[in-house]
Amino acid sequence: MKNQLILLTVLFTSFSTMAQELKKISYSDDSVTHLAETIIVKQNAPGVLILPAWMGIDDEARNSAKDLSNQGYNVFIADIYGTTDTPKDMESAKKMSAFYKENPDKYREKIQLALNEFINLGANKEKTAVIGYCFGGTGAVEAARGNMPFTGVVSIHGGLKKVDNNYNTAIQPKVLVIHPAEDESVSKQDIDLFMNEMRKGNADWQFFYYANSKHTFTNPQSKDYNALMSERAWKHVKLFLEEVLK
């Protein structure tokens, strides 16, 4: 009987964790309200801040968040633009994301705002990583460049181009770049310069290429989705997170 009760408790706990759904959380700076989505599995558990692609919070970010929460991580999908500036189409997304790409300090301010809220909700401030997709991947790279307080950063088909002349001699977060080999949006020069930047910054960095893969290869809703390479990439991301967060 005792063993049966223990088994039921374990099953109930496991089911409760897996059944958790994303909750919308409002947070703001001086003038803009943001609407994030989050799952807090446990107070002070390691956290993963997710930066979505340029259209804002989408199913790819949500599915990643749910999977990571099932691994025991607290998760928080950031709203970079704010509720009044969420892009309505690709053209507006291109314009709005360009502002943050060209002004990395402003991008880092938005990331820090989200991180502060995430920590207030229960993420472990000593064990939090950031991952980003596309435009969000660019943000993850900028978080590393700015030595933001993350133990690890992951850029998934993000931009790598550096737009300012500020260089850190010691990049603190560990860095993982998930890069599709056929991504025409990132030049070879950008890749070479990024790698040199990581070397000069004495960073702990990894750069993975994925064959036969174009820019949005991880998104099931994209015509360029590559299921095999996406699965491999996600395994690499989770292995990296396990190293830097546990």
Short mmCIF file of the C-alpha atoms (twelve columns), coordinates in Angstrom:
data_MODEL
# 
_entry.id   MODEL 
# 
loop_
_atom_site.group_PDB 
_atom_site.id 
_atom_site.type_symbol 
_atom_site.label_atom_id 
_atom_site.label_alt_id 
_atom_site.label_comp_id 
_atom_site.label_asym_id 
_atom_site.label_seq_id 
_atom_site.Cartn_x 
_atom_site.Cartn_y 
_atom_site.Cartn_z 
_atom_site.pdbx_PDB_model_num 
ATOM 1   C CA . MET A 1   0.000  0.000  0.000   1 
ATOM 2   C CA . LYS A 2   2.816  2.365  0.908   1 
ATOM 3   C CA . ASN A 3   4.557  1.693  -2.402  1 
ATOM 4   C CA . GLN A 4   1.319  2.299  -4.268  1 
ATOM 5   C CA . LEU A 5   0.898  5.679  -2.591  1 
ATOM 6   C CA . ILE A 6   4.460  6.654  -3.471  1 
ATOM 7   C CA . LEU A 7   3.870  5.646  -7.091  1 
ATOM 8   C CA . LEU A 8   0.641  7.643  -7.266  1 
ATOM 9   C CA . THR A 9   2.389  10.685 -5.811  1 
ATOM 10  C CA . VAL A 10  5.184  10.464 -8.393  1 
ATOM 11  C CA . LEU A 11  2.705  10.045 -11.238 1 
ATOM 12  C CA . PHE A 12  0.589  12.959 -10.040 1 
ATOM 13  C CA . THR A 13  3.628  15.211 -9.682  1 
ATOM 14  C CA . SER A 14  4.885  14.287 -13.152 1 
ATOM 15  C CA . PHE A 15  1.459  14.852 -14.684 1 
ATOM 16  C CA . SER A 16  1.083  18.208 -12.949 1 
ATOM 17  C CA . THR A 17  4.430  19.397 -14.288 1 
ATOM 18  C CA . MET A 18  3.685  18.271 -17.839 1 
ATOM 19  C CA . ALA A 19  0.189  19.744 -17.742 1 
ATOM 20  C CA . GLN A 20  1.331  23.273 -17.000 1 
ATOM 21  C CA . GLU A 21  0.339  25.827 -19.601 1 
ATOM 22  C CA . LEU A 22  1.796  29.174 -20.529 1 
ATOM 23  C CA . LYS A 23  0.351  32.125 -18.650 1 
ATOM 24  C CA . LYS A 24  0.265  35.667 -19.958 1 
ATOM 25  C CA . ILE A 25  2.097  38.178 -17.783 1 
ATOM 26  C CA . SER A 26  1.981  41.948 -18.166 1 
ATOM 27  C CA . TYR A 27  5.070  44.013 -17.378 1 
ATOM 28  C CA . SER A 28  6.140  47.512 -18.321 1 
ATOM 29  C CA . ASP A 29  8.813  50.168 -18.431 1 
ATOM 30  C CA . ASP A 30  8.088  53.880 -18.115 1 
ATOM 31  C CA . SER A 31  5.785  54.121 -21.106 1 
ATOM 32  C CA . VAL A 32  5.227  50.733 -22.758 1 
ATOM 33  C CA . THR A 33  3.263  47.697 -21.591 1 
ATOM 34  C CA . HIS A 34  4.591  44.287 -22.607 1 
ATOM 35  C CA . LEU A 35  2.749  40.959 -22.604 1 
ATOM 36  C CA . ALA A 36  4.955  37.924 -22.038 1 
ATOM 37  C CA . GLU A 37  4.062  34.241 -21.716 1 
ATOM 38  C CA . THR A 38  5.595  32.182 -18.930 1 
ATOM 39  C CA . ILE A 39  5.630  28.936 -16.979 1 
ATOM 40  C CA . ILE A 40  7.091  28.937 -13.483 1 
ATOM 41  C CA . VAL A 41  7.714  25.294 -12.651 1 
ATOM 42  C CA . LYS A 42  9.339  25.965 -9.299  1 
ATOM 43  C CA . GLN A 43  10.632 28.987 -7.415  1 
ATOM 44  C CA . ASN A 44  14.352 29.540 -7.985  1 
ATOM 45  C CA . ALA A 45  14.592 26.823 -10.643 1 
ATOM 46  C CA . PRO A 46  16.985 27.494 -13.554 1 
ATOM 47  C CA . GLY A 47  15.401 29.737 -16.143 1 
ATOM 48  C CA . VAL A 48  15.337 30.093 -19.914 1 
ATOM 49  C CA . LEU A 49  14.366 33.451 -21.383 1 
ATOM 50  C CA . ILE A 50  13.113 33.059 -24.955 1 
ATOM 51  C CA . LEU A 51  13.362 35.829 -27.552 1 
ATOM 52  C CA . PRO A 52  10.902 35.194 -30.397 1 
ATOM 53  C CA . ALA A 53  11.285 35.885 -34.112 1 
ATOM 54  C CA . TRP A 54  10.458 39.244 -35.638 1 
ATOM 55  C CA . MET A 55  6.657  38.802 -35.722 1 
ATOM 56  C CA . GLY A 56  6.614  38.497 -31.928 1 
ATOM 57  C CA . ILE A 57  5.521  35.588 -29.736 1 
ATOM 58  C CA . ASP A 58  4.632  32.635 -31.969 1 
ATOM 59  C CA . ASP A 59  3.987  28.903 -31.809 1 
ATOM 60  C CA . GLU A 60  7.651  28.016 -32.284 1 
ATOM 61  C CA . ALA A 61  8.570  29.981 -29.156 1 
ATOM 62  C CA . ARG A 62  5.584  28.559 -27.268 1 
ATOM 63  C CA . ASN A 63  6.371  24.953 -28.154 1 
ATOM 64  C CA . SER A 64  9.992  25.410 -27.130 1 
ATOM 65  C CA . ALA A 65  8.899  26.946 -23.837 1 
ATOM 66  C CA . LYS A 66  6.554  24.057 -23.063 1 
ATOM 67  C CA . ASP A 67  9.202  21.471 -23.864 1 
ATOM 68  C CA . LEU A 68  11.778 23.216 -21.689 1 
ATOM 69  C CA . SER A 69  9.318  23.534 -18.810 1 
ATOM 70  C CA . ASN A 70  8.863  19.761 -18.966 1 
ATOM 71  C CA . GLN A 71  12.630 19.510 -18.455 1 
ATOM 72  C CA . GLY A 72  12.234 21.426 -15.184 1 
ATOM 73  C CA . TYR A 73  13.155 24.916 -16.374 1 
ATOM 74  C CA . ASN A 74  11.220 28.058 -15.629 1 
ATOM 75  C CA . VAL A 75  10.494 29.717 -18.979 1 
ATOM 76  C CA . PHE A 76  9.611  33.235 -20.080 1 
ATOM 77  C CA . ILE A 77  8.864  34.334 -23.656 1 
ATOM 78  C CA . ALA A 78  9.711  38.023 -23.870 1 
ATOM 79  C CA . ASP A 79  7.630  40.644 -25.640 1 
ATOM 80  C CA . ILE A 80  10.256 42.941 -27.149 1 
ATOM 81  C CA . TYR A 81  8.013  45.410 -28.965 1 
ATOM 82  C CA . GLY A 82  5.251  46.022 -26.447 1 
ATOM 83  C CA . THR A 83  1.506  45.584 -26.860 1 
ATOM 84  C CA . THR A 84  1.004  48.714 -28.971 1 
ATOM 85  C CA . ASP A 85  3.774  47.905 -31.452 1 
ATOM 86  C CA . THR A 86  3.271  44.218 -32.216 1 
ATOM 87  C CA . PRO A 87  3.858  43.807 -35.981 1 
ATOM 88  C CA . LYS A 88  0.766  43.185 -38.061 1 
ATOM 89  C CA . ASP A 89  2.592  42.010 -41.177 1 
ATOM 90  C CA . MET A 90  6.044  41.145 -42.492 1 
ATOM 91  C CA . GLU A 91  6.752  44.681 -43.656 1 
ATOM 92  C CA . SER A 92  6.090  46.215 -40.242 1 
ATOM 93  C CA . ALA A 93  8.094  43.418 -38.585 1 
ATOM 94  C CA . LYS A 94  11.033 44.170 -40.865 1 
ATOM 95  C CA . LYS A 95  10.887 47.855 -39.979 1 
ATOM 96  C CA . MET A 96  10.481 47.390 -36.219 1 
ATOM 97  C CA . SER A 97  13.123 44.697 -35.883 1 
ATOM 98  C CA . ALA A 98  15.564 46.807 -37.908 1 
ATOM 99  C CA . PHE A 99  15.416 49.504 -35.232 1 
ATOM 100 C CA . TYR A 100 16.658 47.100 -32.558 1 
ATOM 101 C CA . LYS A 101 19.253 45.525 -34.828 1 
ATOM 102 C CA . GLU A 102 20.675 48.970 -35.542 1 
ATOM 103 C CA . ASN A 103 20.440 50.012 -31.890 1 
ATOM 104 C CA . PRO A 104 21.712 47.035 -29.868 1 
ATOM 105 C CA . ASP A 105 21.722 49.009 -26.615 1 
ATOM 106 C CA . LYS A 106 17.956 49.493 -26.975 1 
ATOM 107 C CA . TYR A 107 17.557 45.796 -27.678 1 
ATOM 108 C CA . ARG A 108 19.542 44.902 -24.563 1 
ATOM 109 C CA . GLU A 109 17.361 47.258 -22.512 1 
ATOM 110 C CA . LYS A 110 14.273 45.312 -23.613 1 
ATOM 111 C CA . ILE A 111 15.971 42.009 -22.821 1 
ATOM 112 C CA . GLN A 112 17.003 43.273 -19.382 1 
ATOM 113 C CA . LEU A 113 13.453 44.460 -18.708 1 
ATOM 114 C CA . ALA A 114 12.139 40.976 -19.485 1 
ATOM 115 C CA . LEU A 115 14.880 39.329 -17.442 1 
ATOM 116 C CA . ASN A 116 14.084 41.481 -14.405 1 
ATOM 117 C CA . GLU A 117 10.440 40.438 -14.580 1 
ATOM 118 C CA . PHE A 118 11.406 36.797 -15.051 1 
ATOM 119 C CA . ILE A 119 13.606 36.850 -11.948 1 
ATOM 120 C CA . ASN A 120 10.846 38.561 -9.970  1 
ATOM 121 C CA . LEU A 121 8.513  35.720 -10.932 1 
ATOM 122 C CA . GLY A 122 10.894 33.037 -9.716  1 
ATOM 123 C CA . ALA A 123 13.768 32.365 -12.128 1 
ATOM 124 C CA . ASN A 124 17.154 31.681 -10.555 1 
ATOM 125 C CA . LYS A 125 19.194 34.814 -11.287 1 
ATOM 126 C CA . GLU A 126 22.427 32.834 -11.028 1 
ATOM 127 C CA . LYS A 127 21.259 30.177 -13.490 1 
ATOM 128 C CA . THR A 128 19.378 31.732 -16.376 1 
ATOM 129 C CA . ALA A 129 20.075 31.383 -20.087 1 
ATOM 130 C CA . VAL A 130 18.609 33.128 -23.121 1 
ATOM 131 C CA . ILE A 131 17.709 31.565 -26.450 1 
ATOM 132 C CA . GLY A 132 16.409 33.389 -29.489 1 
ATOM 133 C CA . TYR A 133 15.010 32.637 -32.922 1 
ATOM 134 C CA . CYS A 134 15.851 34.738 -35.991 1 
ATOM 135 C CA . PHE A 135 15.471 38.348 -34.751 1 
ATOM 136 C CA . GLY A 136 15.512 36.868 -31.267 1 
ATOM 137 C CA . GLY A 137 18.733 35.060 -32.128 1 
ATOM 138 C CA . THR A 138 20.243 38.436 -32.961 1 
ATOM 139 C CA . GLY A 139 19.161 39.574 -29.507 1 
ATOM 140 C CA . ALA A 140 20.843 36.578 -27.900 1 
ATOM 141 C CA . VAL A 141 24.104 37.472 -29.662 1 
ATOM 142 C CA . GLU A 142 23.793 41.057 -28.444 1 
ATOM 143 C CA . ALA A 143 23.209 39.770 -24.910 1 
ATOM 144 C CA . ALA A 144 26.555 37.978 -25.119 1 
ATOM 145 C CA . ARG A 145 28.266 41.026 -26.580 1 
ATOM 146 C CA . GLY A 146 26.908 43.140 -23.747 1 
ATOM 147 C CA . ASN A 147 27.926 40.615 -21.087 1 
ATOM 148 C CA . MET A 148 24.383 40.483 -19.810 1 
ATOM 149 C CA . PRO A 149 23.901 38.298 -16.694 1 
ATOM 150 C CA . PHE A 150 23.186 35.019 -18.468 1 
ATOM 151 C CA . THR A 151 25.162 31.830 -17.938 1 
ATOM 152 C CA . GLY A 152 24.567 30.892 -21.560 1 
ATOM 153 C CA . VAL A 153 23.157 32.342 -24.776 1 
ATOM 154 C CA . VAL A 154 21.804 30.473 -27.801 1 
ATOM 155 C CA . SER A 155 21.254 32.057 -31.207 1 
ATOM 156 C CA . ILE A 156 19.058 29.978 -33.513 1 
ATOM 157 C CA . HIS A 157 19.391 31.199 -37.122 1 
ATOM 158 C CA . GLY A 158 19.997 34.696 -35.779 1 
ATOM 159 C CA . GLY A 159 21.866 37.596 -37.338 1 
ATOM 160 C CA . LEU A 160 25.537 37.895 -36.418 1 
ATOM 161 C CA . LYS A 161 26.487 41.274 -37.869 1 
ATOM 162 C CA . LYS A 162 27.988 43.762 -35.428 1 
ATOM 163 C CA . VAL A 163 26.844 47.365 -35.900 1 
ATOM 164 C CA . ASP A 164 28.977 49.173 -33.305 1 
ATOM 165 C CA . ASN A 165 32.663 49.299 -32.464 1 
ATOM 166 C CA . ASN A 166 32.418 48.280 -28.818 1 
ATOM 167 C CA . TYR A 167 34.248 45.049 -28.059 1 
ATOM 168 C CA . ASN A 168 34.506 43.127 -24.808 1 
ATOM 169 C CA . THR A 169 37.891 41.642 -24.007 1 
ATOM 170 C CA . ALA A 170 36.183 38.961 -21.927 1 
ATOM 171 C CA . ILE A 171 32.782 37.642 -23.024 1 
ATOM 172 C CA . GLN A 172 31.314 35.963 -19.958 1 
ATOM 173 C CA . PRO A 173 28.263 33.936 -21.093 1 
ATOM 174 C CA . LYS A 174 28.868 30.658 -22.873 1 
ATOM 175 C CA . VAL A 175 27.700 30.919 -26.477 1 
ATOM 176 C CA . LEU A 176 25.998 28.462 -28.830 1 
ATOM 177 C CA . VAL A 177 25.146 29.417 -32.424 1 
ATOM 178 C CA . ILE A 178 22.719 27.203 -34.348 1 
ATOM 179 C CA . HIS A 179 23.274 28.104 -38.004 1 
ATOM 180 C CA . PRO A 180 21.644 26.715 -41.170 1 
ATOM 181 C CA . ALA A 181 24.332 26.110 -43.792 1 
ATOM 182 C CA . GLU A 182 22.217 27.597 -46.601 1 
ATOM 183 C CA . ASP A 183 21.154 30.752 -44.745 1 
ATOM 184 C CA . GLU A 184 21.467 33.538 -47.319 1 
ATOM 185 C CA . SER A 185 20.643 36.239 -44.766 1 
ATOM 186 C CA . VAL A 186 24.036 35.852 -43.056 1 
ATOM 187 C CA . SER A 187 27.172 36.444 -45.101 1 
ATOM 188 C CA . LYS A 188 30.418 34.524 -44.820 1 
ATOM 189 C CA . GLN A 189 32.055 37.790 -43.796 1 
ATOM 190 C CA . ASP A 190 29.592 38.177 -40.913 1 
ATOM 191 C CA . ILE A 191 30.387 34.634 -39.772 1 
ATOM 192 C CA . ASP A 192 34.146 35.148 -39.987 1 
ATOM 193 C CA . LEU A 193 33.968 38.453 -38.113 1 
ATOM 194 C CA . PHE A 194 31.754 36.903 -35.445 1 
ATOM 195 C CA . MET A 195 34.170 34.038 -34.902 1 
ATOM 196 C CA . ASN A 196 37.085 36.451 -34.637 1 
ATOM 197 C CA . GLU A 197 35.076 38.505 -32.160 1 
ATOM 198 C CA . MET A 198 34.493 35.417 -30.020 1 
ATOM 199 C CA . ARG A 199 38.186 34.570 -30.134 1 
ATOM 200 C CA . LYS A 200 39.213 38.092 -29.154 1 
ATOM 201 C CA . GLY A 201 36.681 37.996 -26.333 1 
ATOM 202 C CA . ASN A 202 38.105 34.711 -25.038 1 
ATOM 203 C CA . ALA A 203 34.584 33.339 -25.176 1 
ATOM 204 C CA . ASP A 204 33.501 29.758 -24.541 1 
ATOM 205 C CA . TRP A 205 31.662 29.381 -27.844 1 
ATOM 206 C CA . GLN A 206 30.307 26.756 -30.242 1 
ATOM 207 C CA . PHE A 207 29.104 27.176 -33.824 1 
ATOM 208 C CA . PHE A 208 27.003 24.404 -35.387 1 
ATOM 209 C CA . TYR A 209 26.203 24.207 -39.101 1 
ATOM 210 C CA . TYR A 210 23.161 22.223 -40.298 1 
ATOM 211 C CA . ALA A 211 23.274 20.794 -43.822 1 
ATOM 212 C CA . ASN A 212 20.582 21.398 -46.444 1 
ATOM 213 C CA . SER A 213 18.960 23.982 -44.188 1 
ATOM 214 C CA . LYS A 214 17.756 27.486 -44.961 1 
ATOM 215 C CA . HIS A 215 17.031 30.395 -42.648 1 
ATOM 216 C CA . THR A 216 13.850 29.274 -40.848 1 
ATOM 217 C CA . PHE A 217 14.649 25.554 -40.855 1 
ATOM 218 C CA . THR A 218 13.443 25.026 -37.264 1 
ATOM 219 C CA . ASN A 219 9.929  26.395 -37.790 1 
ATOM 220 C CA . PRO A 220 7.323  23.749 -38.778 1 
ATOM 221 C CA . GLN A 221 5.183  26.496 -40.334 1 
ATOM 222 C CA . SER A 222 7.956  27.567 -42.717 1 
ATOM 223 C CA . LYS A 223 8.364  26.218 -46.247 1 
ATOM 224 C CA . ASP A 224 12.053 25.775 -45.366 1 
ATOM 225 C CA . TYR A 225 11.367 23.539 -42.365 1 
ATOM 226 C CA . ASN A 226 13.847 20.666 -42.112 1 
ATOM 227 C CA . ALA A 227 12.497 18.187 -39.574 1 
ATOM 228 C CA . LEU A 228 15.656 16.105 -39.246 1 
ATOM 229 C CA . MET A 229 18.021 19.033 -38.793 1 
ATOM 230 C CA . SER A 230 15.569 20.841 -36.526 1 
ATOM 231 C CA . GLU A 231 15.407 17.805 -34.247 1 
ATOM 232 C CA . ARG A 232 19.189 17.611 -34.134 1 
ATOM 233 C CA . ALA A 233 19.507 21.313 -33.426 1 
ATOM 234 C CA . TRP A 234 17.030 21.150 -30.544 1 
ATOM 235 C CA . LYS A 235 18.960 18.257 -29.004 1 
ATOM 236 C CA . HIS A 236 22.101 20.379 -29.173 1 
ATOM 237 C CA . VAL A 237 20.294 23.299 -27.536 1 
ATOM 238 C CA . LYS A 238 19.048 21.142 -24.665 1 
ATOM 239 C CA . LEU A 239 22.464 19.578 -24.159 1 
ATOM 240 C CA . PHE A 240 23.971 23.066 -23.957 1 
ATOM 241 C CA . LEU A 241 21.322 24.235 -21.478 1 
ATOM 242 C CA . GLU A 242 21.924 21.187 -19.321 1 
ATOM 243 C CA . GLU A 243 25.606 22.113 -19.180 1 
ATOM 244 C CA . VAL A 244 25.174 25.791 -18.328 1 
ATOM 245 C CA . LEU A 245 22.136 25.576 -16.032 1 
ATOM 246 C CA . LYS A 246 22.344 22.346 -14.045 1 
# 
